[in-house]
Amino acid sequence: MAMSAAAKYVNEDATEERTLKVSAEAGRKCVRSIQNHPILSREWIALSDALNTLTKIVKVEGQMQPDSKVAEIVGRDKECGGTLWDQDVHENAIKILVEEAKVNLSLRMMQDYKKWQYDAAQKSATLDEASRVLGCNQAQLEAKCHQFEECLGQLLARAFAHVEALQLMDVPLLIEHISMILDHCDRVLKESLGCSAKDQELAVMYYFSSLMKHSESLNNPELLAKTRELRLVKLATSHILSHAATEYPEDASLAVAGGLAAMADNEDFRTEWEEFFQDADGKFDTQQCDQFLQLQDFIAPILEKHPDKKRELRPLTDFFNVVRRKVGS
């Protein structure tokens, strides 16, 4: 009976190893197909389908049992759960995306796509032409567009969660992309985003969180300078106040809160925080400070529901006190 049970576990391990090998081969094929093509061309639609396949592989890997063997790796940082390459979570598809240097390209493709989407005239003309050339109706083409954004957006979010991916990134480009999306939300979608967490109008807040959490392991001065230049703190604050209560899923709220806490805990940010709260003329903006302090209403329910987060969010709650003293609120 004992031998039978042992044989069962060996068989299960072998099956999982085969699954990982097959998914890695399929994942690498999909990743290598990531190239920049004209939007809604035949090649672009094939790319959209490849991204969908890659996202499914990531989902399958995420359902696998953690790899117990990584605990034996000498020099592994157990405190942070390891790096992208020696963690116990299976993320081979994301590893391949990083190894094949496709993360930067993927971000550029996403930014180009969103610029195209936000240009109503250009989007309409492209849809009309693609419908004529490909013999598809516009609903089918819109479905491919939605698939492209959701799948690529999820892959980017998974990659940005790892500092190793961000260290190989064009970080200023990432900040520009986040800023572009948040600015559009602020100007056009103030009342409602009308999207899922997989769409960029919400997904970029996960990107923002990852960027803040890993900032001190990146080129911190450059990152903060670009954040200040594009007024990212103001845009993120506006997004949270406008949409968190009604449109953020719980995991988004937790991620954003953690990102804000990491920002507040950033030593360089703390020493020059007033520079992130300036108006267009470069003067200290007390109104922006008051708006930021409204985030206390966003944080309070999180702490009430998740008291275990108190320590993680302490830098942010302390920073609220710093801002409050500065403006005399």
N, C-alpha and C positions, 0 to 999 in steps of 0.2 A: 504493500500500500504506500509506504514511504517512497519507494522507488518510482511508483506511478506519479505521485505528487511532484517529485523532483523533475521527472521527465516532462511533466506538464509545464513547469516554470521555464525549463530550458527551451521547450518548444515555443512558449510565448515570447521569450527573449529573442529567439531566432526570427520569429515572425515580425517583431517590431524592428529588428535590424534590417530585415529585407524591406519593410515599409519605408524606413528612413533612407535606405539606399535608392529606392525607386523615386521617392519624393525629391531627393537631392538631385538626381539626374534630370527629372522633369523640371525642377526649379531652376537649375542652371540653364536649361534650354530656353525657358521663359525669360530669364533675366538677360540672356544674351540677345534676345529679340528686341530688347528695349532700345529703340533708336528714335530719333526725332523725325517724324513724318508730318506732312501737311494734315491739318485736322480734317477728319472725315474722308480722307483718301482711303483706298482699299488697304494700304499698308497700315494706316492708323487704326482702322477698324479691327484688323488682325491683331494689332498690338493691344487694343482694348480687351480682346478675348484672351490674349496671353496673360494680361494682368489679372483678369478674373480667375484664370487657372492658378496663377501664383498665389493669389489671395486665399483660394481654397486649400492650397498646400499648407500655407501658414496656419490656417484654421485646424487642419488635421494634425499638424505638428503640436499645436497648442493643447490638443486633447490627449496627447501621449503622457505616460507616466514620466516624472523627472528621472534623469539619468543619475543613478546612484554612484556610478563609477567616477564621476568628476571629483568627488570628495577625496579621492586618492591622489589627485594631481598635486605635485609638490609646488609650493609657492603660491597657490591659489588664495585669493583674498576672500575668505569666508564671510567677512563682515558685510560686504556689499553683494554677496551672492555670485562673485566671479565676474569675468568680463564676458563680452559677447561670445568669445571662443571657448571659455571653460565654465560657463554657467551650467546648471543642471536642467534648465529649460531647453526644450528643443526648438531652435530657431534657425535651422539650416538655410531656409530660403532667405532670411534677412542677412545671414552671414555672407551668402553668395552675392546678394545685392551690394554689400559693402566691398567684398573682395573683387568683384568685377568693376568697381568704380562707377556704379550706375546711380548712386544716390544724388549726386549733384545734377546729373542729366535729368533724372526723374523730377527733381524740384524745378528745374528750368522748364521742362515740359508742362508741369502743372501751372506754373506762372503764366506761360504763354497761353495755355488753355483758358485760364480765368480771364486774362485780358481779352481774349477773343469772345468769351461768353458775355462779358460786361459791355461789349460793343454790339449793340442790338442790330445795327445796319450790317456790319460785317458778318455776324452770326447768321442773320436771315439769308444773306447772299450765299454763304457757304452751304447752308442747308438746302437751298433751292438747287444749287449746282450739283451737290452730292446726290440729291434725290433724282435728278435727271440722269446723271452718269451711272449711278449704281442701281437704279430701278427700285429704290426703297422709298417707303413713305416717310414723312417727317417724324412720325411717332416712333418708328423703328430707329431712326438716326438719333433722336433724342435719348432713346433707351441706351444706345451705345455710348453717348456722351456721359450719361449718368453713371454707367458702369465704369467708364474710364476714371471719372473723378473719385468715385467711392473707393475703387480698388487701389488706385495709385495713392490716394490720400491715406488709406489704412496702412499701406506698406511704408510710406514716409513716417507716419506716426510711430510705427514699431521700430523703425531704424533710428529715429531721433531720440528714442528712449535710452539709447546706448551712447555713452560719451565717445566710444571708439568711432562711431559713425560721424558724430558731430565734429570730431577732431580732423576728419578728412573732408569736411564740408566747406563750402563757400558761405561762411556764417553771415556776412553782410547781405548776401543774396537772400538767405532765409529770413533775416529781419525785414528786408524790403518786401518780401512776399507776405509775411504776416501783417505788416503795416498796410499794404495795399488792400488786403481782404478786410481788415478791421475798419479801414477808412471807408470802404464801400458800405459795410454794414452800418457805420455811423451816419452816412449821408443818405443811403437808399433804403435800408432795412431796419430803421430805428424802432419801428413798432413791433415787427416780428421777422425773425429769420426765415421762418417757413421751410425749414430743412431738417434733416437728421444729423446726428453727431458725425456721420461719415462724410458729410459735405464740408467743403473748405470753410464756409462761413461759421462753422462751429469747431471744426477740426483744428484750425490754426491756434485755438486756445490750448490744445494739447501740445502743439509745437512750442508755443510761448512758455509753457510750464517746463518742458524738457530743456529749453534753452536756458532758463533761469536756474534750474537745478544743477546744470553742468557748467555754468558760466565760468566759475573759478578754475576749471580744468581746461578752459579754452583760452583764446587771446582775450582776456577779460577787459583790458582797457579799450580795445577795438570794439568789442561787443557792446560795452556800455556806451561808448561814444556814438555808435550807430543807433542804439536804442534811444538815446537822448535826442539825436538829430531828427529821428522820425517820430518822436513823441509817442513812443510805444506804450509807456506807462499810462498816459492819458487815454489812448485808444483802447487799451485792455480794460481800464477802469470803466469806461463808458459801455463797453460790450457787456461786462459783468452786471452792471447796474440795470442795463436795458433788458437783458435776456436770461440771466442765471435763474431767477426765481421761477420762470415759467417754461424755459426751453432747455436748460442744461440737464442732462442725465446726472445721476448722483456721482458716477465715477468722474465726470467732467468737473463737477464742483470740487471734488476732492483733489483732483490733479491741479486745478487752477489755484486752489488755496495753498497747496504745497509749493507751487511755483512762485507765488507771491512771497511766501515765507522764506524761500531760498534767496529771492531777490533782496529781501530786507536783511538777510543774514550775510549778504555779500559785503566783504570789508570795504572794497572800493566804492560800492554804492552808498554805504552808510556814511562815508566821509564826505561825499559830495551830493547827497540826496536832493538838496534844494535845487540843483541844476536840472533835475528831472521834472521839476514843477515850475517851469517858466512859461510865460506867454510868448506869442509870436515875436515880441520885441525883446525877448531875453530877460524880462523882469519877473521877479518871483510872483507866482500866481496863487493867491490865497484861495481863490474860487476853485482852482483845481485841487488844492489841498482839502477843501471842504468836501468836494466830490469824492476824493479818495477815502476820506474818513467815513463816508456812507457805506464803504465795503465792510464795516463792522457788522452791519445788518446781514451781510452775506456770510460772514465767518461765524457769527454767534450760533446759528442753527447747526452748523457743522460740528462745532465743539460740544453742543448739547447732545447731539446724536452720537458723536464719536469722541467721547472724553479721552480716549487713548491718543488722540491727535494733538492734545494740548501741548505736549513737549515739542512736537514737530512745528506747530504753528506759533510757538512762543515768540520767535523773532518778529513775526508780523504783528502780533498784538502789542509787543513792546514798541514797534515802529509807529503804530497808531498813536501811542502816547507821546512820542517824539514830535510827530506832526501836530498833534493837538496843542502841545505846549508852544510850538512855533507860531501858530496862528491864533493862539489865545482862546481856543474853543473849550 
